[in-house]
Amino acid sequence: MFIHLGGDVVVPAKDIIAIMDVKSSGISHKTKEFLKTADDEGFIVKISQDEPKSFILTERDNKTVIYLSPISSVTLFKRSNFLDDVSLK
């Protein structure tokens, strides 16, 4: 199954490691440092020009990619749970 992260970006659900809220995560110094380092090393993909509401940590083929999404972490989490509900039926 795939999850739409915003814009034209869709990723396999199995590749998602974490879905994080930007506002609550932005408070942590360690998280800010992590995102800054990831940006410096080219691991961040900004999905749209809109203010990011969440970031999604993914890994595929031993390559880490962090997506900055204009969609809230709550909405993305609901989408991932929807996929679990569908697969159980």
Secondary structure by P-SEA (a helix, b strand, c coil): cccccccccccccccccccccaaaaaacaaaaaaaaaaaaaccccccccccccbbbbbbcccbbbbbbccccaaaaaaaaaaaaaaaac
